[in-house]
Amino acid sequence: MGDVVIIVKVMPESPEVDLEGLKVAIKEKYPGTQDMQIEPIGFGLSSLKVAIVIPDGDGGAAEEAEKILASIKGVESAEIVSLTLT
């Protein structure tokens, strides 16, 4: 089997949250993180699009990654927006 790439949209609690610091916290909490991009939303608020690679067939890993990201300080919510095989 191959790998699965999960794209998770991470919303900060407020526009004052340091997104660069949040990137570091995400990397520390979830080492499988491959890429992160800041996506402006409006009115000074931005989200992070986080790409995570997990092994295919690892049941429940996508939801677990979502829960881990949502538990990080400064994160309001984390939502899986895409899953794809590599």
C-alpha positions in Angstrom: 0.0 0.0 0.0 1.0 3.6 -0.5 0.6 6.7 1.6 -2.3 9.1 2.1 -2.0 12.9 2.1 -4.4 14.7 4.3 -5.0 18.4 3.9 -6.3 20.0 7.1 -7.6 23.6 7.4 -6.4 24.9 10.8 -8.2 28.0 12.0 -6.5 30.1 14.7 -8.5 31.4 17.7 -8.0 35.0 16.6 -6.1 37.2 14.1 -3.6 37.9 16.9 -2.3 34.3 17.0 1.2 34.1 15.7 0.9 31.8 12.7 4.7 31.2 12.4 4.7 30.1 16.1 1.6 27.9 15.4 3.5 26.2 12.5 6.3 25.3 15.0 3.8 24.0 17.5 2.2 21.9 14.8 5.5 20.4 13.7 6.4 19.5 17.3 3.0 18.0 18.0 2.6 16.1 14.7 5.9 15.2 13.2 4.2 13.7 10.0 3.5 17.2 8.8 5.0 17.8 5.3 3.9 21.3 4.3 2.1 24.3 5.7 0.7 27.3 3.9 -0.9 30.5 5.2 -4.2 31.2 3.5 -5.7 34.7 4.0 -9.4 34.7 4.7 -10.2 38.4 5.3 -10.3 41.1 8.0 -6.8 40.2 9.1 -7.7 36.5 9.7 -5.7 33.7 8.0 -5.9 30.0 8.2 -3.2 27.3 7.8 -3.5 24.6 5.2 -1.5 21.6 6.7 -0.4 18.6 4.6 0.1 15.4 6.6 1.3 12.1 5.1 0.1 8.9 6.8 0.3 5.2 5.7 -2.6 3.9 3.7 -4.8 1.5 5.7 -3.9 3.1 9.0 -7.6 3.2 10.1 -8.6 6.3 12.0 -5.3 8.1 11.5 -6.9 11.0 9.6 -9.4 11.7 12.4 -6.7 11.4 15.0 -4.5 13.9 13.1 -7.5 16.3 13.1 -8.0 15.9 16.8 -4.3 16.4 17.5 -4.2 19.6 15.5 -7.4 20.9 17.2 -5.8 20.4 20.6 -2.9 22.7 20.0 -3.0 26.0 22.0 -4.1 28.9 19.7 -6.2 26.6 17.4 -9.9 27.3 17.2 -10.6 24.3 14.9 -9.1 21.8 12.5 -11.0 20.3 9.6 -10.0 17.8 7.0 -10.6 19.3 3.6 -9.0 16.7 1.4 -7.6 13.2 1.3 -5.6 11.7 -1.6 -3.4 8.7 -2.3 0.2 9.3 -3.3 
